[in-house]
Amino acid sequence: MTDWAELYQSDLPSLLSHASTANPASLKSSVRSYCNPHCSVQCIPGRGRGVILLGDVMQGELLMASKPFVLDWASNMVNATIAKLQTCSQDAFEQFFCLADGTENQPVPSDIARTERYLHLEPDTCVPADRKIDAARVDLILSFNMHSRDALQKHGGTEQIHGLWLLPSYLNHSCLANTERVFVGDVLLCRATRALKAGTELFSSYVSPHNPWPARREMLHSGEGKGFGFVCKCDRCSIEEALLPLSDCISLSAGLDRAVAQIH
């Protein structure tokens, strides 16, 4: 059993990214990766891969607690990932290169529905000597699958630590997500935001749901050159677009900008 109080208390020093002893490696916790037995990674027609529920779950139920494949500062993520790929098991190596990279016809992992294969990331003692690693493709995969967590600087402000968590990478996007992710140390916890029935696909929001629909759509498509290459047409976006046309959004945003400028 996980001692949740101890786990959350242990996260306090890790929030201080510039404490004298703090670095991404200091975030490591003793928690083991976990996946709810109702979660199954499946191929979904027209959507690539996703996570489907095989049974009902309650609001707040833990869906997954995932340890990172790699965790580091943003500036060193590619190098850290290449170093990990040089020592990881062949199974983890294949899983990484099956992650989305923005191209079509992505390879499908063998035994895709066997979720425990995404949880065990120990180094392999028999790594092939001729293992080839394409740095450009590593960078591309990271750009589509990385998550980040905030860390407080010692004298104020925030800085982001980036990481790659294999199982959560299979969650598809919706602006009306039915999961919520929380970081504790190096663990990504994912819980259901409401009661969900068997057969439901699990969704995570790739962008802040507090933004208006045009901003969300732009960020998801090609925002600052770091988008995901798709136009979101989830139920929330469709309703907001029908009720609040783009011209009205622009007018409201301009009014808000003027009001903020007057405050300062």
Backbone torsions as a table, in degrees:
resi	resn	phi	psi	omega
1	MET	NA	138.5	177.9
2	THR	-82.0	131.4	173.7
3	ASP	-85.5	95.0	-172.5
4	TRP	-64.9	-37.2	179.1
5	ALA	-61.8	-43.6	178.8
6	GLU	-65.4	-39.2	-179.0
7	LEU	-62.8	-46.8	-178.0
8	TYR	-69.6	-35.2	177.5
9	GLN	-65.8	-34.9	-179.9
10	SER	-68.3	-17.2	-178.1
11	ASP	-79.3	-16.7	-175.0
12	LEU	-57.2	-53.9	-179.9
13	PRO	-65.1	-27.3	-178.1
14	SER	-72.1	-18.3	177.9
15	LEU	-70.2	-22.7	-178.9
16	LEU	-90.3	93.0	-172.3
17	SER	-69.0	-21.8	-177.5
18	HIS	-111.5	17.2	171.0
19	ALA	-62.9	156.2	-171.2
20	SER	-58.3	-30.7	-176.6
21	THR	-106.3	1.7	-171.7
22	ALA	-87.5	138.3	171.6
23	ASN	-161.4	167.8	-177.3
24	PRO	-52.5	-34.1	179.9
25	ALA	-65.0	-26.1	-178.4
26	SER	-73.2	-9.5	-179.9
27	LEU	-77.9	-9.7	-174.4
28	LYS	-58.7	133.6	177.2
29	SER	-118.2	168.1	-178.8
30	SER	-88.6	2.9	-178.4
31	VAL	-68.9	138.9	176.0
32	ARG	-90.8	147.7	177.3
33	SER	-62.7	148.5	-176.6
34	TYR	-144.7	145.4	171.6
35	CYS	-134.0	130.3	177.1
36	ASN	-56.6	133.0	-177.7
37	PRO	-61.7	-14.7	178.3
38	HIS	-83.6	-8.3	-178.0
39	CYS	-89.4	135.2	-179.5
40	SER	-141.2	126.4	174.6
41	VAL	-79.2	126.7	-176.8
42	GLN	-139.2	159.2	171.2
43	CYS	-82.1	129.5	-175.9
44	ILE	-117.5	120.1	-178.2
45	PRO	-53.0	125.2	177.9
46	GLY	80.9	-4.3	-176.8
47	ARG	-129.0	3.5	-177.9
48	GLY	77.1	-135.1	177.9
49	ARG	-99.3	153.5	178.9
50	GLY	-159.9	177.1	-179.8
51	VAL	-111.9	122.6	-176.9
52	ILE	-114.1	143.2	176.5
53	LEU	-84.6	131.8	175.9
54	LEU	-91.9	-11.3	179.1
55	GLY	-151.2	169.7	179.8
56	ASP	-70.0	146.6	173.2
57	VAL	-130.8	153.6	-179.3
58	MET	-89.7	160.5	174.0
59	GLN	-59.4	132.8	179.4
60	GLY	84.3	-4.2	-177.7
61	GLU	-67.1	139.5	179.2
62	LEU	-71.5	124.5	-179.5
63	LEU	-98.0	-38.7	177.2
64	MET	-160.2	146.9	171.5
65	ALA	-127.4	105.9	-167.9
66	SER	-113.4	128.4	171.9
67	LYS	-82.1	150.3	-175.3
68	PRO	-77.6	146.5	168.8
69	PHE	-69.6	-39.4	176.2
70	VAL	-153.0	148.9	-178.4
71	LEU	-145.8	126.4	-178.1
72	ASP	-167.0	176.8	172.4
73	TRP	-67.5	152.3	-176.2
74	ALA	-55.1	-39.8	-175.6
75	SER	-67.6	-16.8	-176.2
76	ASN	-117.5	9.5	-174.4
77	MET	-62.5	-41.6	-178.3
78	VAL	-64.1	-47.5	-179.8
79	ASN	-63.2	-41.5	-179.5
80	ALA	-65.7	-37.2	-179.9
81	THR	-69.5	-41.9	177.8
82	ILE	-60.6	-42.1	178.5
83	ALA	-62.6	-39.7	178.1
84	LYS	-65.4	-42.6	-178.8
85	LEU	-64.8	-22.9	179.5
86	GLN	-77.2	-16.0	-176.5
87	THR	-123.2	-9.9	-174.5
88	CYS	-74.6	167.4	177.8
89	SER	-65.0	158.8	178.5
90	GLN	-63.2	-33.9	178.4
91	ASP	-63.5	-47.4	178.7
92	ALA	-65.3	-37.0	177.8
93	PHE	-59.3	-47.5	179.8
94	GLU	-66.9	-37.9	178.1
95	GLN	-60.0	-44.6	-178.6
96	PHE	-58.4	-47.1	-175.2
97	PHE	-80.2	1.1	170.5
98	CYS	-95.0	-4.7	179.1
99	LEU	-70.9	156.5	-177.9
100	ALA	-60.6	137.5	175.4
101	ASP	-129.3	15.9	177.3
102	GLY	88.5	-3.8	178.2
103	THR	-101.8	164.4	177.9
104	GLU	-86.1	169.2	177.8
105	ASN	59.2	46.1	176.4
106	GLN	-65.1	141.5	176.4
107	PRO	-64.8	146.9	-179.9
108	VAL	-103.5	127.4	179.6
109	PRO	-60.6	144.6	173.7
110	SER	-65.9	147.6	-177.9
111	ASP	51.7	49.0	-173.4
112	ILE	-57.4	-32.5	-175.5
113	ALA	-81.7	-9.6	-177.0
114	ARG	-82.9	90.1	-169.7
115	THR	-65.4	-24.1	-178.5
116	GLU	-64.1	-20.4	-179.6
117	ARG	-70.2	-17.9	178.4
118	TYR	-88.9	-1.9	-170.7
119	LEU	-103.7	-23.4	-174.0
120	HIS	-104.7	109.3	-170.6
121	LEU	-120.8	26.9	-178.4
122	GLU	-65.7	150.1	177.1
123	PRO	-61.9	155.6	179.8
124	ASP	-103.0	139.0	178.9
125	THR	-85.4	-6.9	-178.1
126	CYS	-126.6	61.1	-179.6
127	VAL	-78.0	131.6	178.7
128	PRO	-57.8	135.0	-177.3
129	ALA	-69.2	-24.5	-175.7
130	ASP	-102.2	25.2	-178.8
131	ARG	-63.7	121.8	-178.4
132	LYS	-97.5	134.2	-179.3
133	ILE	-127.6	119.0	179.6
134	ASP	-89.0	104.4	-175.7
135	ALA	-60.3	-37.5	-179.6
136	ALA	-64.7	-40.1	179.3
137	ARG	-71.5	-34.7	175.2
138	VAL	-58.7	-46.5	179.3
139	ASP	-60.5	-41.3	-179.0
140	LEU	-66.5	-45.1	179.2
141	ILE	-62.1	-41.7	178.3
142	LEU	-61.7	-40.4	-177.4
143	SER	-62.7	-26.1	-179.0
144	PHE	-96.6	-13.0	-170.4
145	ASN	-129.6	-7.6	-179.4
146	MET	-68.4	149.5	166.2
147	HIS	-117.8	164.2	176.3
148	SER	-136.5	149.6	175.0
149	ARG	-126.6	145.3	-179.3
150	ASP	-78.0	145.8	172.1
151	ALA	-130.7	135.5	-179.6
152	LEU	-79.0	134.6	175.2
153	GLN	-77.8	156.0	-174.2
154	LYS	-59.7	-35.8	-176.8
155	HIS	-111.5	30.4	178.2
156	GLY	100.8	164.9	-177.7
157	GLY	84.0	174.0	-179.0
158	THR	-131.0	157.8	175.8
159	GLU	-141.3	149.7	-175.8
160	GLN	-104.8	131.5	171.1
161	ILE	-99.0	132.4	-177.0
162	HIS	-104.3	155.2	179.2
163	GLY	-159.6	166.0	175.9
164	LEU	-124.1	120.4	177.7
165	TRP	-114.5	117.5	-168.6
166	LEU	-62.2	-56.0	-175.0
167	LEU	-62.6	-46.9	177.9
168	PRO	-61.0	-19.1	178.9
169	SER	-65.6	-16.9	-179.5
170	TYR	-87.8	-1.9	176.4
171	LEU	-75.3	124.7	175.7
172	ASN	-80.3	168.6	-174.1
173	HIS	-92.8	145.1	163.7
174	SER	-151.3	141.8	175.3
175	CYS	-73.9	-8.6	174.2
176	LEU	-118.6	63.9	-173.3
177	ALA	-63.7	150.1	176.0
178	ASN	-109.9	12.7	173.5
179	THR	-131.0	158.8	176.1
180	GLU	-132.3	132.6	179.7
181	ARG	-107.1	143.0	179.0
182	VAL	-136.0	139.5	178.5
183	PHE	-103.0	131.7	174.1
184	VAL	-132.1	109.9	-172.4
185	GLY	61.3	-127.6	179.2
186	ASP	-97.7	7.3	-176.3
187	VAL	-94.9	132.4	172.6
188	LEU	-99.0	114.2	178.1
189	LEU	-97.6	135.1	-179.9
190	CYS	-127.9	123.6	-178.3
191	ARG	-124.7	157.4	177.5
192	ALA	-77.5	132.0	-179.5
193	THR	-83.1	-12.0	177.5
194	ARG	-157.4	167.7	177.3
195	ALA	-63.9	134.1	-175.7
196	LEU	-129.2	142.2	-177.8
197	LYS	-91.8	157.6	174.9
198	ALA	-57.1	140.8	-178.4
199	GLY	93.7	-8.9	179.6
200	THR	-76.6	137.1	172.6
201	GLU	-83.7	139.0	177.0
202	LEU	-85.1	135.2	-179.5
203	PHE	-126.1	146.5	172.4
204	SER	-121.9	154.0	177.2
205	SER	-95.0	122.0	-178.4
206	TYR	-78.3	-17.1	-179.6
207	VAL	-131.9	167.4	-179.8
208	SER	-64.7	125.2	178.8
209	PRO	-72.5	-5.9	-179.6
210	HIS	-81.0	-13.0	178.2
211	ASN	-76.4	150.9	174.8
212	PRO	-66.9	160.8	-172.3
213	TRP	-59.0	-37.3	179.3
214	PRO	-64.1	-37.8	179.8
215	ALA	-68.0	-42.2	178.6
216	ARG	-62.2	-44.5	-177.4
217	ARG	-63.4	-41.0	179.4
218	GLU	-65.7	-43.7	180.0
219	MET	-62.8	-38.8	-178.6
220	LEU	-72.5	-33.0	-176.8
221	HIS	-81.5	-54.3	-176.2
222	SER	-157.1	29.0	-176.1
223	GLY	-57.1	120.2	178.2
224	GLU	52.2	30.1	-179.7
225	GLY	72.4	8.9	-176.9
226	LYS	-122.2	24.6	-179.0
227	GLY	-75.2	-178.0	-177.7
228	PHE	-105.3	-1.1	172.3
229	GLY	80.6	18.9	177.0
230	PHE	-135.3	156.5	177.0
231	VAL	-98.3	116.9	-177.6
232	CYS	-74.6	126.2	176.7
233	LYS	-128.8	39.0	177.8
234	CYS	-66.0	170.3	-177.4
235	ASP	-56.8	-41.7	-178.4
236	ARG	-64.4	-45.8	179.6
237	CYS	-62.2	-40.7	-178.6
238	SER	-64.5	-41.8	179.8
239	ILE	-68.3	-45.5	-178.8
240	GLU	-64.3	-38.2	179.8
241	GLU	-65.5	-36.4	179.6
242	ALA	-71.5	-37.7	-176.2
243	LEU	-86.7	-25.9	-175.9
244	LEU	-134.6	87.6	-178.3
245	PRO	-57.7	161.7	-176.5
246	LEU	-57.0	-41.1	-178.6
247	SER	-61.1	-38.6	178.7
248	ASP	-69.4	-37.4	177.7
249	CYS	-61.6	-43.9	-179.8
250	ILE	-62.4	-42.8	-179.9
251	SER	-64.3	-43.3	-179.9
252	LEU	-66.3	-40.3	180.0
253	SER	-65.1	-40.3	178.9
254	ALA	-64.6	-40.6	178.0
255	GLY	-63.5	-39.9	178.9
256	LEU	-66.3	-41.3	177.8
257	ASP	-60.9	-41.1	179.5
258	ARG	-65.5	-40.2	-178.8
259	ALA	-65.9	-39.8	178.5
260	VAL	-66.3	-40.4	-179.9
261	ALA	-62.4	-35.4	179.7
262	GLN	-69.6	-33.7	179.4
263	ILE	-64.7	-39.8	-179.4
264	HIS	-82.4	NA	NA
